[in-house]
Amino acid sequence: METTAHFDSGCCACSRLSEFLRQVKEEYPAYHARPVAPFGDPRPRLLIVGLAPGMHGANATGRPFTGDFAGILLYQTLYRFGFSNRPVSTAREDGLVLNGCRITNAVKCLPPQNRPLGSEIRECNRYLQAELMGLDDGAVILALGGVAHRAVIRALGLKQGEHPFGHARKYALSEGRWLVDSYHCSRYNTQTRRLTEGMFHDLFREITRLLDG
């Protein structure tokens, strides 16, 4: 069992999620169907925070944003801006390596209908808090969507009302760090063009600028 300050592969603190994963494993025996570990550089300059594993994506493969639609734009963009050695993520054994980047989720377990309860987000927040506390000075946190944004704000002990979510908003944090917001790169957001490739690339240009000081 992998147990660190920022992840516990055997965590079953949320009974609803644990029972749901048990049911999913029965229906899909080949699926990972356990808490999904963060993936990437252990000392990242860029930490990307998503919502939770997707049913047929990370919950199946065991790696964040791997095997689902939301990962297509994300991994293509990471490759384009030098954070990855490959533009496509298909499986944990596909040879993909992240450079200076790490991907995690606000909730490490698959929730029913991809909607975690507030209590589940709060329970999992301790793991996110540990990840954030381990970031180097000058790091950038990219929150994909409002749930991830609010989870980051909670983990940092900041006031939600003073840090509203909004695409392309950025907040200066302590130790030269930054929080940058983006709409989630979900199928719905990209197909409705709420989030376009150009918008996402513009955001990464700003992230690169912030990292370069």
RADAZI-V10773 format. One record per backbone hydrogen bond with DSSP energy under -0.5 kcal/mol. CO is the residue of the C=O (numbers start at 1). NH is the residue of the N-H. E is the energy in kcal/mol with one decimal. If there is no record, write none. Layout:
CO:NH:E + CO:NH:E
This chain:
1:3:-0.7 + 2:9:-3.2 + 4:7:-0.8 + 7:4:-3.8 + 8:11:-1.8 + 9:35:-0.5 + 13:15:-0.8 + 14:18:-2.5 + 15:19:-2.4 + 16:20:-2.0 + 17:21:-2.6 + 18:22:-1.8 + 19:23:-2.1 + 20:24:-2.5 + 21:25:-2.5 + 22:26:-1.6 + 23:27:-1.8 + 24:28:-3.1 + 28:31:-2.0 + 35:37:-0.5 + 37:64:-0.6 + 39:103:-3.2 + 41:44:-0.6 + 44:136:-0.6 + 45:140:-3.0 + 46:48:-0.6 + 46:102:-2.1 + 47:142:-2.7 + 48:50:-0.6 + 48:104:-2.8 + 49:144:-2.8 + 50:106:-2.2 + 51:107:-2.1 + 54:57:-0.9 + 54:59:-2.2 + 57:60:-1.0 + 57:61:-2.7 + 58:62:-3.0 + 59:33:-2.7 + 60:32:-0.9 + 63:66:-1.7 + 65:67:-0.6 + 68:71:-1.2 + 69:72:-1.7 + 69:73:-0.6 + 70:74:-0.9 + 71:75:-2.6 + 72:76:-1.9 + 73:77:-2.1 + 74:78:-2.4 + 75:79:-2.0 + 76:80:-2.1 + 77:81:-2.0 + 78:83:-3.1 + 78:84:-0.8 + 79:82:-1.5 + 83:99:-2.9 + 88:90:-0.5 + 89:67:-1.2 + 91:94:-1.6 + 97:85:-1.7 + 98:100:-0.6 + 100:45:-1.8 + 100:46:-2.1 + 101:41:-2.8 + 102:48:-3.1 + 103:39:-2.6 + 104:50:-2.5 + 108:36:-2.8 + 111:114:-2.1 + 112:115:-2.1 + 117:121:-2.1 + 118:122:-2.3 + 119:123:-2.1 + 120:124:-2.1 + 121:125:-0.8 + 123:126:-0.7 + 124:127:-1.2 + 124:128:-1.2 + 125:129:-2.8 + 126:130:-1.8 + 127:131:-1.8 + 128:132:-2.6 + 129:133:-2.4 + 130:134:-1.0 + 132:135:-1.4 + 136:139:-1.6 + 139:178:-1.9 + 140:47:-2.6 + 140:142:-0.5 + 141:143:-0.6 + 141:180:-3.2 + 142:49:-3.1 + 142:144:-0.6 + 143:145:-1.1 + 143:182:-2.1 + 145:149:-2.2 + 146:150:-2.7 + 147:151:-2.1 + 148:152:-2.2 + 149:153:-2.4 + 150:154:-2.3 + 151:155:-2.5 + 152:156:-2.0 + 153:158:-2.3 + 154:157:-1.4 + 159:162:-0.7 + 160:163:-1.6 + 166:169:-2.4 + 169:181:-2.7 + 171:179:-2.4 + 173:176:-0.6 + 174:177:-1.6 + 175:138:-1.7 + 177:173:-3.2 + 178:141:-3.0 + 179:171:-2.8 + 180:143:-2.8 + 181:168:-2.2 + 182:145:-2.8 + 184:186:-1.0 + 186:190:-2.3 + 187:191:-2.7 + 188:192:-2.0 + 189:194:-1.6 + 189:195:-2.1 + 196:200:-2.3 + 197:201:-2.6 + 198:202:-2.4 + 199:203:-1.8 + 200:204:-1.9 + 201:205:-2.0 + 202:206:-1.8 + 203:207:-2.2 + 204:208:-2.6 + 205:209:-2.0 + 206:210:-2.4 + 207:211:-2.5 + 208:212:-1.9 + 210:213:-1.0
